């Protein structure tokens, strides 16, 4: 059995270890002020309703305070796993990630995951979120509570383009995601897993974390049906504690999503909420 893992072409581990993440705060809708020509009693009722809405909004803000990190991401290129910060905590965990979003199936995949309370990271290509339709798809995924990662603008192999083009691939996607969600991506996944000296520097400047994967198979011909994909994702020898599972916005992956997530749970794996993965900037915001 072979491992479907692409390692970095050129990886500066020291630079990656300095990478940091920006905290993702759920979007809170502001209460709109309203004018009225109603009677005094109705005005009082409106005031009371506004006070109640404000109190509810404040309560939501309190409940959605950033929780302390519980996991760290091991950027060792031979590992790429998620590990608990407290070595006494449960180590049998796994992270679900989906690349090439939001092309065709990402929103449906997100809805399925949401229905079974399975967190994940959706790595987006900026080219898919330039249109109004793409923007709405991304907003839908984000509003369901999923982490949004950067998978470059056009899915170019970073080792084959100029330094300025590499910068554009990363920065433009960050800007598009921020415009739509109000939050800059915390994680960057290079197309084909190929990072470079230049991209490592950009990632450091942007205070992001480079995230490769432990294994993935859904681009291989033998696994382009839901049954075969589910079987290999759950029974590969590379499924171990802290595994980072790579999948894509594909029809067969969409069909296998629930079976894979539920299968991991049945095997005793806890599916990690990526919001709990540590980063220096994220931790500063919790202090």
C-alpha positions, 0 to 999 in steps of 0.5 A: 500500500502506498502513502499518498503524501507529497512532501515539500519541495523546499521546506524551511522548517525553522521559518515554519516553526516561527509561523503564527495564526490569526484568531478566527472570531465568529461573525456577530451581527450588529443590532440595527437601529430603527426609527418609528412613528408608533405610539409611546407604548409601542416605542417603549416596547421597541426600547425593551426589545432593543435592550433585550437584543443588546443583552443577548448580543453581549451574552453571545460575545461572552460565550464565544470568547476564544478558548485556550489552545489544546493542540499543536501542529507538528511541522516536521515534514515526516510527520505533519500530525496534530498533537495535544499540548497536554501530553496526558490528554487524549492523543487519538485524534484526527483532523479533517481537511478539504482542498479546492473549495468552494468549487462544486461540492464544498457547501454540501460537504460542509452541511453534511459535516455540520449535521454530525457535528464534525469540524474541518478546515476548508482550504480555498482557492481564490479563483473560486471566490471571485464571483458572487456565487463563489463568495456566497458559497464561502460565506455559507461554509464560514457561517456554518462554523468551519475554519477557512484555509488558504490553498493559493489563488490558482493552484499553481506549483509554487516552485515553478513561478516567480517570487512575486507570483508566489506572493500574489498567489498567497496574498490575493487569496488572503485578501479575498477571504478577509473581504468575505468573512472578515477573517484572514486564513490562519493556515496555508496549504501549498498546492501539491504540498510544495513549499519554497523558501519564498513562500515560507517567508511570506507565510511567516510575514502573514503569521500563518501556519504551513499545513501539509497532510498525513495522507490522502487518496481521493485524486487517485483513479482507484479511489474515485468512488465513495466505497473505495475511498471510505475504505482506504481513508479508514483502513490505511496504515497511515491512520494513526494518532493525530492524522491530518486527512486530506480530501478534496471538493469532489463528487465521490468525496462528497458521497463518502464524507459522512461515512469517513467522519462517522467511521473515524469516530467509531474507531475511537478518534476525536475529530479536532476543532481546528480553532483549538490548534495553537499559534503564537498570535492566537494565544496572545489574543486569549491573554 
